[in-house]
Amino acid sequence: MSSFFESDSPTNLAEYSVSELSGSIKRTVESAFDQVRVRGEISGYRGPHSSGHAYFSLKDDRARIDAVIWKGTFSKLKFRPEEGMEVIATGKVTTFPGSSKYQIVIETLEPAGAGALMALLEERKRKLSAEGLFDADRKRRLPFLPKVIGVVTSPTGAVIRDILHRISDRFPVHVLVWPVKVQGEGSGDEVANAIRGFNEFMPGGPVPRPDVLIVARGGGSLEDLWSFNDEAVVRAAAASEIPLISAVGHETDWTLIDYAADIRAPTPTGAAEMAVPVKAELEAQLASLAARLQGGVGRQMDQRRQSVRALLRALPSLDQLLALPRRRFDEAAAGLGRGLELNTLNKRRAFERTASHLRPDVLSNRIVERRQMLGERMSRAERTVERMIDRARARIGRADAVFATLPSRLATQTGRARDHLGNLSRHADTAIRHQLVRARGELVAQERILQSLSYKNVLKRGYAVVRDEADRPVSLAAALTTGAAISIEFADGRVGAVTGDGPAAPSPTVPPADTPPQKKRVAKPADPADPPKQGSLF
């Protein structure tokens, strides 16, 4: 039988079954293309299948290849594939024997450069902007003092800790955190659901409804922040009835949610600062307004009392009418210096009590700003006082002229001049007291801070700074070698010295009281030709 078939066969080629041939082709293709990178445009993408796998094609202008992403790989992708997106796929080529087709099994997927993502981002931005989602007239103002703040972010990152810490420092309020993923597959849907979920809270319900929302995430690349460019996230932010602050990435990172939000914060910490004011500043402002109100009421009552008493007496002469304001002005000017000194002393004592609670690094950072503000306020205070004094003098001169030329209208003008001069005196007292006291106090406080932070105050107590040849401070003896040239800085200047291993110098003796002070010797510079000598640190 064997010879019969061999004799009838037109060729001696080996015979394969269809399954054997398909398996051989599959092994050959997978062996030759076990790891490839393919650049192409996504075509026919309809999202993941019900099984979790994604099937689509990659194409260019001349060819097309089927592609598949298995469920386990699809969940690890950094961004979601979209129809028409140009990508670079890494995987292996295999065949499907059931239909004589070949395909690429994608293991990693990345956009074909930032240009592709930016083009997709610009197209989506134009589309949403045309719908009016980014219009400025639909943005709402943030509440001045929210009672509840809702935060949409990852519960395990540093962002939520920074936000909670900043809110606690400025104005502690109730914070609700909606934990979401901020990167990867499904993160955009979670953020959108969180925004809509906060808006569905009913006022007065078991869970308080937030007064303002913060959507936050740390910095990252364009792919890391791609979830916040998702159309569902942008539409949820635009439809939010609660004012929303976008704090995604760093100050240079922009996403589409920044355009749809009511306000954009450069960082998550900046969002916390926008959401709540500083409680200490509000309390100080309230106390200042209350004190001003009480002082104003008291002064007004005193002035009304004096006015009623003056009306009971006969109309005074011009000199008598002006004598009281002039004398009060002179007394206020005479006592202004003593009042400023006393107030400065009280402020200094209060500052010393609270100085222990202040950190030098914070004060040093604010000292430049305070000095500039102080100079501006001093100049404004001086100009204000000068203008008020000139106006008062001009009005008093006009009043003198009126009373001298029109004695018949003295009774009518007396009441009007009295009110006018009272207002001038009150404004002058208030402006001079508040502006000069505040300016003098701030100037003295800043000067004390400068003096307290200077290291030269430590040198005056008997200490010294040792510097090496490069003029760098030396804090350890082991850092110096024998024969090294050093300089020692005292409170009144510097001297040069050379290190050595000799015995320590004897402690200086105190000269008698009647001994005249000795002149200080200036260190003579060493001659380069002389050999190095053993020196002393003292």
C-alpha positions as CSV (number, residue, x, y, z in Angstrom):
1,M,0.0,0.0,0.0
2,S,2.8,2.4,0.9
3,S,4.5,1.9,-2.4
4,F,1.2,2.3,-4.3
5,F,0.5,5.7,-2.8
6,E,4.1,6.9,-3.2
7,S,4.0,5.9,-6.8
8,D,0.7,7.8,-7.3
9,S,1.8,11.0,-5.6
10,P,2.9,13.7,-8.0
11,T,5.4,15.1,-5.4
12,N,7.3,14.1,-2.3
13,L,6.2,17.1,-0.1
14,A,5.0,16.2,3.5
15,E,1.3,16.2,4.1
16,Y,-0.2,18.3,6.9
17,S,-3.7,18.5,8.4
18,V,-5.4,21.9,8.6
19,S,-4.9,22.0,12.4
20,E,-1.2,21.1,12.1
21,L,-0.6,23.8,9.4
22,S,-2.5,26.4,11.4
23,G,-0.6,25.5,14.6
24,S,2.8,25.7,12.8
25,I,1.9,29.1,11.4
26,K,0.9,30.3,14.8
27,R,4.2,29.1,16.4
28,T,6.2,30.6,13.6
29,V,4.5,34.0,13.9
30,E,4.6,34.2,17.6
31,S,8.3,33.2,17.6
32,A,9.2,35.8,15.0
33,F,7.1,38.6,16.4
34,D,7.0,37.9,20.2
35,Q,7.6,41.5,21.1
36,V,6.8,44.4,18.7
37,R,5.9,48.1,18.8
38,V,3.3,49.2,16.4
39,R,2.2,52.8,15.7
40,G,-1.2,53.4,14.3
41,E,-4.7,54.9,14.6
42,I,-7.4,53.2,16.7
43,S,-10.3,52.2,14.5
44,G,-13.6,50.4,15.4
45,Y,-13.2,50.9,19.2
46,R,-16.6,50.5,21.0
47,G,-15.3,50.2,24.6
48,P,-14.6,47.0,26.5
49,H,-16.7,43.9,25.7
50,S,-19.0,42.4,28.3
51,S,-16.2,40.0,29.1
52,G,-13.9,42.9,29.9
53,H,-11.7,42.5,26.8
54,A,-11.4,45.2,24.2
55,Y,-11.4,44.5,20.5
56,F,-10.5,47.0,17.8
57,S,-8.0,47.6,14.9
58,L,-4.9,49.6,14.3
59,K,-4.5,51.2,10.9
60,D,-2.5,53.6,8.8
61,D,-3.0,54.9,5.3
62,R,-2.1,51.6,3.7
63,A,-2.8,48.6,6.1
64,R,-4.9,47.4,9.0
65,I,-4.3,44.9,11.8
66,D,-6.7,43.5,14.4
67,A,-5.8,44.2,18.0
68,V,-7.1,42.9,21.4
69,I,-6.4,44.0,25.0
70,W,-7.2,41.4,27.6
71,K,-9.2,42.3,30.6
72,G,-6.3,42.1,33.1
73,T,-4.2,44.4,30.9
74,F,-7.0,46.8,30.1
75,S,-7.6,47.6,33.8
76,K,-3.9,48.7,34.2
77,L,-3.8,51.2,31.3
78,K,-3.0,54.8,32.3
79,F,-5.6,56.2,29.9
80,R,-8.7,54.9,28.1
81,P,-8.4,54.3,24.3
82,E,-10.6,56.4,22.1
83,E,-11.7,56.2,18.5
84,G,-9.3,58.0,16.1
85,M,-6.5,58.3,18.7
86,E,-3.0,57.7,17.4
87,V,-1.2,55.4,19.7
88,I,2.0,53.2,20.1
89,A,1.1,49.6,21.1
90,T,3.6,47.1,22.5
91,G,2.7,43.4,22.4
92,K,3.1,40.2,20.4
93,V,1.6,39.1,17.1
94,T,-0.4,35.9,17.1
95,T,-2.9,34.1,14.9
96,F,-6.5,32.9,15.3
97,P,-6.7,29.5,13.7
98,G,-10.5,29.4,13.7
99,S,-10.7,32.1,11.0
100,S,-7.2,32.2,9.6
101,K,-6.6,35.7,11.0
102,Y,-3.7,37.3,12.8
103,Q,-3.8,40.0,15.4
104,I,-1.6,41.8,17.9
105,V,-2.2,41.2,21.6
106,I,-1.4,44.6,23.3
107,E,0.4,44.6,26.6
108,T,1.0,48.4,26.9
109,L,-0.6,51.3,25.2
110,E,0.6,54.9,25.1
111,P,-0.3,57.9,23.0
112,A,1.9,58.7,20.0
113,G,3.6,61.7,21.7
114,A,2.1,64.6,23.6
115,G,0.9,66.1,20.3
116,A,-1.8,63.5,19.9
117,L,-3.2,64.0,23.4
118,M,-3.0,67.8,23.1
119,A,-4.9,67.7,19.8
120,L,-7.6,65.5,21.4
121,L,-7.7,67.8,24.4
122,E,-8.0,71.0,22.2
123,E,-10.8,69.4,20.2
124,R,-12.7,68.4,23.4
125,K,-12.1,71.9,24.8
126,R,-13.6,73.6,21.7
127,K,-16.6,71.3,21.9
128,L,-17.4,71.9,25.5
129,S,-16.7,75.6,25.2
130,A,-19.1,75.9,22.3
131,E,-21.8,74.4,24.6
132,G,-21.2,77.3,27.1
133,L,-19.8,75.1,29.9
134,F,-16.8,77.5,30.3
135,D,-18.7,80.8,30.3
136,A,-17.7,83.2,33.0
137,D,-21.2,84.4,33.7
138,R,-22.3,81.0,35.0
139,K,-19.6,80.8,37.6
140,R,-20.6,81.4,41.2
141,R,-18.8,83.2,44.0
142,L,-17.5,81.1,46.9
143,P,-19.3,81.5,50.3
144,F,-17.4,83.7,52.7
145,L,-17.6,81.4,55.7
146,P,-18.6,77.8,54.7
147,K,-19.8,75.5,57.5
148,V,-19.1,72.2,55.6
149,I,-16.5,71.6,52.9
150,G,-16.7,68.6,50.6
151,V,-13.4,67.2,49.2
152,V,-13.2,64.8,46.3
153,T,-9.7,63.2,46.2
154,S,-7.7,60.1,47.0
155,P,-7.9,59.2,50.7
156,T,-4.4,57.9,50.9
157,G,-2.3,60.6,49.2
158,A,-0.6,63.7,50.7
159,V,-3.2,66.0,49.1
160,I,-6.0,65.3,51.6
161,R,-3.5,65.7,54.5
162,D,-2.4,69.1,53.2
163,I,-6.0,70.3,52.8
164,L,-7.1,69.1,56.2
165,H,-4.0,70.6,57.9
166,R,-4.5,74.0,56.1
167,I,-8.2,74.2,57.0
168,S,-7.4,73.3,60.6
169,D,-4.8,76.1,60.8
170,R,-7.0,78.8,59.2
171,F,-10.6,78.1,60.3
172,P,-11.6,74.6,61.5
173,V,-14.8,73.5,59.9
174,H,-16.6,70.2,59.1
175,V,-14.9,68.4,56.2
176,L,-16.5,65.6,54.2
177,V,-14.1,63.4,52.1
178,W,-15.5,61.4,49.1
179,P,-12.7,58.9,48.3
180,V,-12.0,58.3,44.6
181,K,-9.3,57.1,42.3
182,V,-7.5,60.0,40.8
183,Q,-5.6,58.0,38.0
184,G,-6.3,55.0,35.9
185,E,-9.3,53.3,34.4
186,G,-12.6,54.4,35.9
187,S,-11.2,57.3,37.8
188,G,-13.0,59.9,35.7
189,D,-16.4,58.2,36.4
190,E,-15.7,58.1,40.1
191,V,-14.8,61.8,40.2
192,A,-18.0,62.7,38.3
193,N,-20.1,60.4,40.5
194,A,-18.6,62.1,43.6
195,I,-19.5,65.6,42.4
196,R,-23.1,64.5,41.6
197,G,-23.3,62.7,44.9
198,F,-22.5,65.7,46.9
199,N,-25.1,67.8,45.0
200,E,-27.8,65.2,45.8
201,F,-27.4,65.7,49.6
202,M,-30.5,67.4,51.0
203,P,-30.1,70.4,53.3
204,G,-30.9,69.4,56.9
205,G,-30.4,65.7,56.1
206,P,-28.5,63.1,58.2
207,V,-25.3,64.0,56.2
208,P,-24.8,67.8,56.0
209,R,-24.7,69.3,52.5
210,P,-21.4,70.9,51.7
211,D,-21.3,74.7,51.1
212,V,-18.3,74.4,48.8
213,L,-16.6,71.5,46.9
214,I,-12.8,70.9,46.4
215,V,-11.7,68.5,43.6
216,A,-8.0,68.0,44.3
217,R,-5.1,65.9,43.0
218,G,-1.3,66.2,43.1
219,G,0.9,67.0,40.1
220,G,1.8,64.6,37.3
221,S,2.2,64.2,33.6
222,L,-0.5,64.8,31.0
223,E,-1.4,61.1,31.0
224,D,-1.6,61.1,34.9
225,L,-4.1,64.0,34.9
226,W,-6.1,62.7,31.9
227,S,-9.0,61.6,34.1
228,F,-9.8,65.3,34.9
229,N,-10.1,66.0,31.1
230,D,-12.8,63.4,30.9
231,E,-16.1,64.8,29.4
232,A,-18.2,63.3,32.2
233,V,-16.0,65.1,34.9
234,V,-16.3,68.4,33.1
235,R,-20.1,68.2,32.7
236,A,-20.5,67.2,36.3
237,A,-18.4,70.2,37.5
238,A,-20.4,72.6,35.2
239,A,-23.7,71.2,36.5
240,S,-22.8,71.4,40.2
241,E,-25.1,73.6,42.2
242,I,-22.5,73.8,44.9
243,P,-19.6,76.2,44.2
244,L,-16.6,74.1,43.1
245,I,-12.9,74.8,43.4
246,S,-10.5,72.9,41.1
247,A,-7.1,72.1,42.6
248,V,-5.7,69.5,40.1
249,G,-1.9,69.4,39.7
250,H,0.6,72.2,40.2
251,E,0.2,75.8,39.2
252,T,1.4,75.1,35.6
253,D,-0.9,72.1,35.1
254,W,-4.2,72.9,33.4
255,T,-7.1,70.4,32.8
256,L,-10.6,70.9,31.4
257,I,-12.2,70.8,34.9
258,D,-10.3,74.0,35.7
259,Y,-12.3,75.8,33.0
260,A,-15.6,74.4,34.2
261,A,-15.0,75.0,37.9
262,D,-16.2,78.2,39.6
263,I,-12.6,79.0,40.6
264,R,-9.2,77.3,40.0
265,A,-6.6,77.0,42.8
266,P,-2.9,76.7,41.8
267,T,-2.4,73.9,44.4
268,P,-4.5,71.8,46.8
269,T,-3.2,73.9,49.7
270,G,-4.2,77.1,47.8
271,A,-7.7,75.6,47.5
272,A,-8.0,75.2,51.3
273,E,-6.9,78.9,51.7
274,M,-9.6,80.0,49.2
275,A,-12.3,78.0,50.9
276,V,-11.9,79.5,54.4
277,P,-10.6,82.8,55.9
278,V,-8.2,83.1,58.8
279,K,-10.1,82.9,62.1
280,A,-7.6,84.9,64.0
281,E,-7.8,87.8,61.5
282,L,-11.6,87.8,61.7
283,E,-11.5,87.9,65.5
284,A,-8.9,90.8,65.4
285,Q,-10.9,92.7,62.9
286,L,-14.1,92.3,64.9
287,A,-12.4,93.4,68.1
288,S,-11.0,96.4,66.3
289,L,-14.4,97.4,64.9
290,A,-16.0,97.0,68.3
291,A,-13.4,99.2,70.0
292,R,-13.8,101.8,67.3
293,L,-17.6,101.7,67.7
294,Q,-17.4,102.1,71.4
295,G,-14.9,104.9,71.2
296,G,-16.9,106.7,68.6
297,V,-20.1,106.5,70.6
298,G,-18.3,107.8,73.7
299,R,-16.8,110.7,71.8
300,Q,-20.1,111.6,70.2
301,M,-21.9,111.7,73.5
302,D,-19.2,113.9,75.0
303,Q,-19.4,116.3,72.1
304,R,-23.3,116.4,72.3
305,R,-23.0,117.2,76.0
306,Q,-20.6,120.0,75.4
307,S,-22.8,121.4,72.6
308,V,-25.9,121.5,74.8
309,R,-24.0,123.3,77.6
310,A,-22.6,125.8,75.1
311,L,-26.1,126.6,73.9
312,L,-27.2,127.5,77.4
313,R,-24.7,130.3,77.6
314,A,-24.8,133.5,75.7
315,L,-23.1,133.6,72.3
316,P,-19.4,133.9,72.9
317,S,-17.0,136.2,71.1
318,L,-14.8,135.0,68.3
319,D,-11.8,134.4,70.5
320,Q,-13.7,132.6,73.1
321,L,-15.3,130.4,70.4
322,L,-12.0,129.4,69.0
323,A,-10.1,129.2,72.3
324,L,-11.5,125.7,73.3
325,P,-10.7,124.0,70.0
326,R,-7.2,125.6,69.9
327,R,-6.4,124.6,73.4
328,R,-7.7,121.1,72.9
329,F,-5.6,120.8,69.8
330,D,-2.5,122.1,71.6
331,E,-3.0,119.7,74.5
332,A,-3.5,116.8,72.2
333,A,-0.3,117.8,70.3
334,A,1.6,118.2,73.6
335,G,0.5,114.8,74.9
336,L,0.9,113.0,71.7
337,G,4.6,112.2,72.3
338,R,3.9,110.8,75.8
339,G,1.0,108.8,74.6
340,L,3.0,107.3,71.8
341,E,5.8,106.4,74.2
342,L,3.3,104.8,76.7
343,N,1.5,102.9,74.0
344,T,4.9,101.8,72.5
345,L,5.9,100.5,75.9
346,N,2.7,98.5,76.3
347,K,3.0,97.1,72.8
348,R,6.6,96.1,73.5
349,R,5.6,94.2,76.7
350,A,2.8,92.5,74.9
351,F,5.1,91.6,72.1
352,E,7.7,90.2,74.5
353,R,5.1,88.0,76.1
354,T,4.1,86.5,72.7
355,A,7.6,86.5,71.1
356,S,8.3,83.1,72.6
357,H,5.5,81.6,70.6
358,L,6.7,83.0,67.3
359,R,9.2,81.2,65.1
360,P,12.1,83.2,63.8
361,D,11.9,81.7,60.3
362,V,8.3,82.9,60.0
363,L,9.2,86.4,61.2
364,S,12.2,86.6,58.9
365,N,10.0,85.7,55.9
366,R,7.5,88.4,56.7
367,I,9.9,91.1,57.7
368,V,10.4,92.4,54.1
369,E,6.7,92.7,53.5
370,R,6.0,94.4,56.8
371,R,8.8,96.9,56.2
372,Q,7.4,97.9,52.8
373,M,3.9,98.2,54.2
374,L,5.2,100.2,57.1
375,G,6.9,102.7,54.8
376,E,3.8,103.1,52.7
377,R,1.6,103.6,55.8
378,M,4.0,106.1,57.3
379,S,4.0,108.2,54.1
380,R,0.2,108.0,53.8
381,A,-0.2,109.0,57.4
382,E,2.1,112.0,57.1
383,R,0.3,113.2,54.0
384,T,-3.1,112.7,55.6
385,V,-2.1,114.6,58.7
386,E,-0.6,117.5,56.6
387,R,-3.7,117.7,54.4
388,M,-6.1,117.7,57.4
389,I,-4.1,120.4,59.2
390,D,-4.0,122.6,56.1
391,R,-7.7,122.2,55.7
392,A,-8.4,123.0,59.3
393,R,-6.2,126.1,59.1
394,A,-7.9,127.2,55.9
395,R,-11.4,126.7,57.3
396,I,-10.5,128.5,60.6
397,G,-9.2,131.4,58.5
398,R,-12.4,131.6,56.5
399,A,-14.4,131.4,59.7
400,D,-12.4,134.3,61.1
401,A,-13.0,136.4,58.0
402,V,-16.7,135.6,58.1
403,F,-17.1,136.5,61.8
404,A,-15.0,139.7,61.3
405,T,-16.9,141.0,58.3
406,L,-20.4,139.7,59.1
407,P,-21.1,140.3,62.8
408,S,-24.8,140.5,62.1
409,R,-24.8,136.8,61.0
410,L,-22.8,135.7,64.0
411,A,-25.8,133.9,65.7
412,T,-26.5,131.9,62.5
413,Q,-22.9,131.0,61.7
414,T,-21.9,130.1,65.3
415,G,-23.7,126.8,65.4
416,R,-22.5,125.9,61.9
417,A,-18.9,126.8,62.7
418,R,-19.1,124.9,66.0
419,D,-20.2,121.7,64.3
420,H,-17.6,122.1,61.6
421,L,-14.7,122.7,64.0
422,G,-15.8,119.7,66.1
423,N,-15.7,117.4,63.1
424,L,-12.2,118.7,62.2
425,S,-11.0,118.2,65.7
426,R,-12.4,114.7,65.9
427,H,-11.0,113.7,62.5
428,A,-7.6,115.1,63.4
429,D,-7.5,113.3,66.8
430,T,-8.5,110.0,65.3
431,A,-6.2,110.1,62.3
432,I,-3.1,111.3,64.3
433,R,-3.7,108.8,67.1
434,H,-4.4,105.7,65.0
435,Q,-1.9,106.3,62.2
436,L,1.1,107.4,64.1
437,V,0.6,104.9,67.0
438,R,0.3,102.0,64.6
439,A,3.2,103.1,62.5
440,R,5.5,103.8,65.5
441,G,4.6,100.4,67.1
442,E,5.2,98.5,63.9
443,L,8.5,100.2,63.3
444,V,9.8,99.5,66.8
445,A,8.6,95.9,66.6
446,Q,10.3,95.2,63.3
447,E,13.6,96.9,64.5
448,R,13.6,94.6,67.6
449,I,13.1,91.6,65.4
450,L,16.1,92.5,63.3
451,Q,18.3,93.0,66.3
452,S,17.1,89.8,68.0
453,L,17.9,87.7,64.8
454,S,21.4,89.1,64.3
455,Y,24.2,86.8,65.3
456,K,26.3,89.7,66.3
457,N,24.3,90.0,69.6
458,V,25.8,86.6,70.5
459,L,29.3,87.9,69.8
460,K,28.8,90.7,72.3
461,R,28.3,88.1,75.1
462,G,31.8,86.8,74.7
463,Y,31.5,84.3,71.9
464,A,33.4,84.3,68.6
465,V,33.1,82.9,65.1
466,V,36.0,80.8,63.6
467,R,36.3,80.8,59.8
468,D,38.7,78.8,57.6
469,E,40.8,80.0,54.6
470,A,37.7,80.0,52.4
471,D,35.9,82.2,55.0
472,R,33.5,79.4,55.9
473,P,32.4,79.1,59.5
474,V,34.0,76.1,61.4
475,S,32.0,74.4,64.1
476,L,34.2,71.4,64.9
477,A,37.9,71.3,65.9
478,A,38.3,68.1,63.8
479,A,37.6,70.1,60.7
480,L,40.9,72.0,61.1
481,T,44.5,70.8,60.5
482,T,47.7,71.9,62.2
483,G,49.1,75.0,60.6
484,A,45.9,76.1,58.9
485,A,45.3,79.8,58.6
486,I,42.0,80.9,60.2
487,S,40.3,84.1,61.2
488,I,38.4,84.8,64.4
489,E,35.5,87.3,64.4
490,F,34.8,89.1,67.7
491,A,32.1,91.7,68.4
492,D,34.5,94.5,67.5
493,G,36.3,93.0,64.5
494,R,38.4,90.1,63.1
495,V,41.9,88.8,63.9
496,G,44.0,86.2,62.0
497,A,45.5,83.1,63.6
498,V,47.2,79.8,62.7
499,T,46.2,76.5,64.3
500,G,48.6,74.4,66.3
501,D,48.9,71.7,69.0
502,G,50.5,73.8,71.7
503,P,49.2,74.2,75.2
504,A,46.1,76.3,75.8
505,A,46.8,80.0,76.5
506,P,46.3,81.1,80.1
507,S,43.1,82.8,80.9
508,P,43.3,86.6,80.7
509,T,43.6,88.5,84.0
510,V,41.5,91.5,84.8
511,P,43.6,94.6,84.9
512,P,43.3,96.9,87.9
513,A,40.8,99.6,87.8
514,D,43.4,102.4,87.6
515,T,45.4,100.8,84.8
516,P,44.9,102.7,81.6
517,P,43.4,100.6,78.7
518,Q,46.0,99.0,76.5
519,K,45.9,99.7,72.7
520,K,44.7,96.8,70.7
521,R,47.5,95.2,68.5
522,V,46.7,94.7,64.9
523,A,47.8,91.4,63.5
524,K,50.8,91.8,61.2
525,P,50.4,90.0,57.8
526,A,52.8,87.2,57.4
527,D,55.7,87.6,55.0
528,P,55.5,85.0,52.2
529,A,59.3,84.4,52.5
530,D,59.2,83.5,56.2
531,P,58.7,79.9,57.0
532,P,55.4,78.9,58.7
533,K,55.6,79.3,62.5
534,Q,53.6,77.6,65.3
535,G,50.7,79.9,66.1
536,S,48.1,80.2,68.8
537,L,44.4,80.4,68.7
538,F,44.5,83.3,71.2
